[in-house]
Amino acid sequence: MESVIALTDIRRVFVMGDQQFEALKGVSFAVASGEFVAIMGASGSGKSTCMNLLGCLDRPTSGEYLLDGINVGGMNSDQLAEIRNRKLGFVFQGFNLLARTPAVENVELPLVYAGLGSKERRIKALSALAQVGLADKEKNHPSQLSGGQQQRVAIARALVNSPAVILADEPTGNLDSATSIEIMNLFTDLNKQGITIIMVTHESDVAAFAGRRITFRDGLIIGDTKS
């Protein structure tokens, strides 16, 4: 199966004054289209640095990163922003919704950046909300939604551009146990539809929903297992 993500010998060095900190020490892995991968590790293990690189929010110090066959390593900030919007969907722990904006307009945001017309944006956004079980909530503002519903809106926003990969950063971190299971079941359903998902989590019960778990420690991968 074709790799949608391919990292080869990725290193990320942060310079602080006269000190250097190597957050990633030559990391290599590939993710095939349609996989559901959990990235795990303690604080300081390198998993968040890796997620920032995958999300084109940062560049590696050395090594090669191919996203859907495109080498993103040498891109400038504008090029990275464009590929982020076209190829990636993001789901965050804190939902990151606009408080004064109805659900459907929150979902439309990536399409605004992509330059789609208002009619096409609305059709796609309503379809994405239906996909996450919120077809009747398009006019609700975030304050009128539960935490789980807000995260579903955020997932719909991540889906609306039909991205190559959805990146989820601690997506259940602000949710209670029952709602966390609901959200993870939704991710599982989306993955069964062929959507590639990479999720950072420090919770093993959340990681158990993924078909593959990559574990980081001290900037290195120490485990890569499939269930």
FIVO-410507 format. One line per 10 residues: number of its first residue (from 1); for each residue x, y, z of C-alpha. Coordinates in pm, 1 decimal. Example, Ala and Ser with C-alpha at 12.3 -4.5 7.8 and 13.67 -1.06 7.14 Angstrom:
<pts>
1> 1230.0,-450.0,780.0 ~ 1367.0,-106.0,714.0
</pts>
This chain:
<pts>
1> 0.0,0.0,0.0 ~ 119.1,351.6,-83.5 ~ 278.3,558.0,192.7 ~ 101.3,885.9,262.5 ~ 366.7,979.0,523.1 ~ 734.9,885.8,494.5 ~ 1000.0,1011.5,736.3 ~ 1363.0,919.5,672.1 ~ 1636.1,986.0,932.1 ~ 1458.2,1293.5,1069.4
11> 1654.7,1498.8,1319.3 ~ 1532.9,1810.5,1497.0 ~ 1782.3,2016.9,1694.8 ~ 1674.9,2317.9,1900.4 ~ 1940.1,2578.9,1981.1 ~ 1895.7,2769.2,2307.6 ~ 2176.8,3014.9,2365.7 ~ 2497.1,2813.4,2349.8 ~ 2311.2,2489.3,2423.8 ~ 2173.6,2240.9,2171.7
21> 1888.6,2000.6,2239.3 ~ 1828.1,1713.4,1997.5 ~ 1453.7,1644.8,2022.4 ~ 1451.7,1386.2,1740.7 ~ 1761.4,1172.4,1680.3 ~ 1719.9,1014.8,1338.7 ~ 1357.5,899.3,1327.0 ~ 1228.3,695.3,1032.2 ~ 882.0,552.9,971.9 ~ 612.7,540.2,705.3
31> 234.4,545.2,731.8 ~ 30.6,375.8,462.6 ~ -288.6,527.8,328.0 ~ -580.7,411.9,543.3 ~ -380.2,338.7,860.0 ~ -480.6,450.0,1211.1 ~ -160.6,519.2,1406.8 ~ -117.4,628.1,1769.4 ~ 206.0,805.8,1862.4 ~ 287.9,756.4,2229.1
41> 554.9,857.3,2477.0 ~ 618.1,1048.1,2796.6 ~ 659.7,1424.5,2809.2 ~ 990.6,1514.2,2641.9 ~ 1003.3,1191.4,2439.2 ~ 986.6,1370.2,2103.2 ~ 628.4,1281.5,2011.3 ~ 505.3,1643.7,2007.1 ~ 806.7,1756.7,1803.0 ~ 732.1,1477.0,1557.9
51> 364.6,1582.3,1539.4 ~ 464.6,1943.7,1466.5 ~ 685.3,1822.8,1181.2 ~ 410.5,1595.7,1044.1 ~ 172.8,1892.1,1058.4 ~ 415.7,2115.0,863.4 ~ 421.0,2350.2,1162.9 ~ 798.5,2303.6,1189.9 ~ 1082.9,2187.5,966.3 ~ 1335.2,1911.1,1038.2
61> 1699.3,2006.2,1094.6 ~ 1793.1,1720.8,861.7 ~ 1631.9,1418.2,698.3 ~ 1348.7,1383.2,448.6 ~ 972.6,1415.0,497.9 ~ 740.7,1311.9,214.5 ~ 372.6,1403.7,258.4 ~ 151.3,1233.4,1.0 ~ 459.9,1199.8,-219.7 ~ 566.7,1565.3,-186.0
71> 900.0,1653.3,-23.9 ~ 807.3,1929.4,220.5 ~ 1151.1,1973.1,378.8 ~ 1265.3,2268.9,169.2 ~ 934.9,2455.1,151.8 ~ 899.2,2814.1,271.8 ~ 632.3,2926.7,518.4 ~ 372.5,3011.5,251.0 ~ 420.8,2677.0,75.2 ~ 392.0,2493.1,407.7
81> 70.6,2679.9,489.3 ~ -76.7,2584.9,152.4 ~ 11.4,2215.9,180.6 ~ -116.9,2213.4,539.0 ~ -453.4,2337.9,420.0 ~ -472.2,2099.9,122.2 ~ -328.9,1779.8,265.8 ~ -390.2,1786.1,643.0 ~ -681.8,1805.0,882.6 ~ -614.1,1896.6,1246.3
91> -798.0,1797.5,1563.9 ~ -674.2,1951.9,1889.8 ~ -728.5,1879.7,2257.8 ~ -885.6,2224.4,2307.4 ~ -1122.7,2201.9,2004.7 ~ -1001.1,2547.3,1877.2 ~ -1347.0,2657.6,1758.4 ~ -1445.4,3020.8,1703.2 ~ -1679.0,3097.9,1994.4 ~ -1908.2,3345.4,1817.2
101> -1943.1,3140.0,1500.8 ~ -2205.7,2869.3,1432.5 ~ -2087.6,2510.6,1388.1 ~ -2132.8,2508.9,1010.6 ~ -1916.4,2821.6,967.2 ~ -1647.1,2675.8,1193.5 ~ -1639.2,2372.1,964.7 ~ -1622.1,2593.4,654.0 ~ -1300.7,2770.7,763.4 ~ -1047.0,2550.8,575.3
111> -1259.0,2594.0,260.9 ~ -1249.5,2974.1,298.8 ~ -867.4,2954.4,297.5 ~ -887.1,2722.1,-3.5 ~ -1087.4,2984.8,-194.2 ~ -1412.3,2792.2,-243.2 ~ -1736.3,2982.0,-308.5 ~ -1994.0,3017.7,-32.0 ~ -2246.1,2774.3,-182.5 ~ -1991.3,2494.6,-229.0
121> -1849.4,2560.5,119.4 ~ -2191.4,2524.0,279.4 ~ -2268.7,2196.2,97.0 ~ -1935.5,2044.1,198.8 ~ -1959.5,2167.6,560.0 ~ -2313.0,2029.0,607.0 ~ -2198.0,1696.5,463.4 ~ -1902.6,1684.8,705.7 ~ -2129.8,1764.4,1002.6 ~ -2361.7,1481.1,896.2
131> -2058.7,1251.9,875.4 ~ -1986.2,1310.8,1247.0 ~ -2350.6,1283.9,1355.7 ~ -2427.4,1655.6,1394.7 ~ -2656.0,1721.6,1096.8 ~ -2907.0,1899.1,1324.7 ~ -2653.7,2124.7,1502.4 ~ -2521.9,2339.2,1217.1 ~ -2661.0,2664.0,1362.8 ~ -2545.4,2601.6,1720.3
141> -2256.8,2803.7,1861.4 ~ -1983.2,2619.1,2057.2 ~ -2129.5,2739.6,2390.0 ~ -2452.6,2557.5,2300.7 ~ -2270.6,2227.7,2246.3 ~ -2126.1,1972.3,2487.5 ~ -1752.0,1902.5,2489.8 ~ -1803.4,1588.4,2283.8 ~ -2016.5,1776.0,2029.8 ~ -1755.3,2051.9,2005.9
151> -1489.8,1791.1,1931.1 ~ -1718.8,1641.8,1663.5 ~ -1742.7,1987.7,1502.5 ~ -1361.6,2005.6,1512.6 ~ -1340.9,1661.1,1348.0 ~ -1588.2,1773.2,1078.3 ~ -1365.8,2078.8,1016.5 ~ -1065.0,1844.8,980.6 ~ -1257.3,1627.6,732.8 ~ -1411.3,1898.4,515.8
161> -1112.9,1940.4,280.9 ~ -1086.5,1562.7,219.9 ~ -727.1,1568.7,352.2 ~ -467.4,1299.3,292.9 ~ -419.6,1266.5,672.1 ~ -600.9,1371.1,987.8 ~ -362.8,1464.6,1270.7 ~ -521.9,1443.9,1616.3 ~ -326.7,1584.1,1913.4 ~ -458.1,1442.2,2245.1
171> -814.3,1457.1,2101.6 ~ -975.4,1318.8,2419.0 ~ -764.7,1521.2,2665.8 ~ -1053.1,1754.3,2763.1 ~ -1327.0,1489.2,2766.0 ~ -1466.3,1252.7,3029.1 ~ -1422.5,876.3,2989.3 ~ -1761.4,803.4,2830.0 ~ -1730.4,1090.1,2580.0 ~ -1371.5,987.1,2503.3
181> -1493.9,642.0,2400.4 ~ -1761.0,801.5,2176.2 ~ -1499.0,1016.8,2003.5 ~ -1259.7,723.9,1960.6 ~ -1540.9,513.2,1814.1 ~ -1603.7,797.1,1567.0 ~ -1235.0,798.3,1468.6 ~ -1254.0,420.0,1425.4 ~ -1559.0,454.6,1198.8 ~ -1389.2,724.2,990.3
191> -1078.8,506.5,959.4 ~ -1296.3,217.9,834.6 ~ -1408.5,455.0,558.9 ~ -1044.1,475.2,447.6 ~ -936.8,794.5,625.3 ~ -574.1,798.2,744.2 ~ -543.6,909.2,1107.6 ~ -232.5,983.3,1315.6 ~ -302.4,1058.1,1680.4 ~ -76.6,1166.5,1965.0
201> -184.6,1037.7,2305.3 ~ -26.0,947.6,2636.8 ~ -322.1,727.4,2734.4 ~ -283.8,357.9,2653.7 ~ -659.9,293.2,2657.2 ~ -705.4,563.3,2390.2 ~ -408.9,431.3,2188.3 ~ -569.4,85.6,2194.6 ~ -828.6,209.1,1941.2 ~ -552.8,254.2,1681.0
211> -434.8,-32.6,1464.0 ~ -69.4,61.6,1516.8 ~ 122.3,220.1,1803.5 ~ 457.2,399.1,1766.0 ~ 632.7,471.0,2097.6 ~ 893.0,744.2,2145.0 ~ 1154.7,782.2,2417.3 ~ 1439.8,1035.9,2428.9 ~ 1394.7,1134.3,2063.9 ~ 1399.0,777.4,1931.8
221> 1134.7,523.3,1834.9 ~ 1152.5,235.3,2082.4 ~ 840.9,48.1,1972.4 ~ 626.0,6.2,1661.6 ~ 351.0,-252.3,1703.4 ~ 34.7,-345.1,1515.2 ~ -272.8,-499.6,1671.2
</pts>
